[in-house]
């Protein structure tokens, strides 16, 4: 499972979520760091790959060119994927995701990140 390139995913996700908030990017980072955890089973890693592939895919149920509405399916898929693998998103995964997020964007809203963490 070497096909998960964080830099490419972050580049696309930053463009996708730049109009919204850091919440979507944080969700992707949580999935990435959970994926990198060796304790995460193969079925959960497949969920992560499928979720991230859907988000970065140019083929979409609702085109992302439509302001805000086009991102609703992406956020829904990210949320469903995260809830499915929630037991593998531990404090270490959260810390790495928050650290990386603060390195790649200055628009970090801790309240919205806490909302994501509360979802899990």
N, C-alpha and C positions, 0 to 999 in steps of 0.2 A: 504494500500500500504506500508506495513512494510518490504517488501522483498528487499529493496535497501540497501545493506551493503557496505558502502563507503570503509572500510578497504579491503574487498575482491576485489572490483573493482579496487582500487588503486594498490593493489599487482599485479593483472594480467596486468593492463595497464602499470605499470612500466616495467614489463618484455617485454611487447609487443612493447612499444615505446622507450625502452632504446637505441636502435640502431639509432633511428631517432633524435627526439628532444623533448623538453618539450611541444611542440604545441599540440600533441594528448592528452596528460595527462591533459593539461589545458582545452581542449574542453570537456573532460569527467567531469572535476570538475565544469565547467560552467553549464553543464546539471544537475549535482548532486545538486548544490546549487539552481538552478532554480526549480528543483523538490521539494526541501524542503520548498520553498516559498508557503505559504498558499494561496496567491493571484493567483497562477497559476491554470488554470482550468484543469479539469480531462482529457480532450482530449489532452492537451499539455503534461501532465504527462504520458499519454500512449505513446506518441511519444518518450519521453525521455526514458521510460522503454524499448521500442522496439529497440531504437537505441543502448543503452548500452548493452542490451541482445545480439544484433547482434555482437557487437565488442568483447564481452567476450566469445561468443559461440565458442566451438571447431569446429563446422560445419561452413564452410566459403565458399563463392563463389570462392575466390582465396586463397589457403592455405597460412597461415602466415609464414610457414617455408621457403617459397621462399623469398630471401632477397629483401627488398624494394617493389617489385611488389606485394607481398602478403599483404602488408599493404595498398595498394591503395584503395581497396574496403572499408576497415575500415575507412580510412580518408574521403572517399566520403560519406559514410553513416553518419559519425559524422557531416560532413559539412552540409549535407541536413537536418539532424535533428536539428542542431543549427539554421540554417536559418529559419526553420519552426517555431521555438519557440523564435526567436530573440527578439520579443517585450517583453518577460518576463525575458530577461537577462539584468537587470539594473546595475547601478553602484555598488550597494551593493553586487550583485551576483559576479560581476567581482572582487571586492575587496576581498571577501572571497576566491574565487578560486585562486587568485594570492598569497594570504597569505598562503593557504594550500600548494600550489605548492612549494613555497619557503621553507616550512617546510619539504617536502618529497624529494626534489632534489636540488642539488647545481647547476645543469645545466639549469638555467633559462635564456633564451634569450628574453629580453624585446621586441626586434624588432619582433620576431616571434609571441609573445603574442599580440602585437599591430596589427599584420596582421589579427589575428583571430578576435580581437575586431572590426577592420575595416570591416570585412566580415559581421558583425552583424549591 
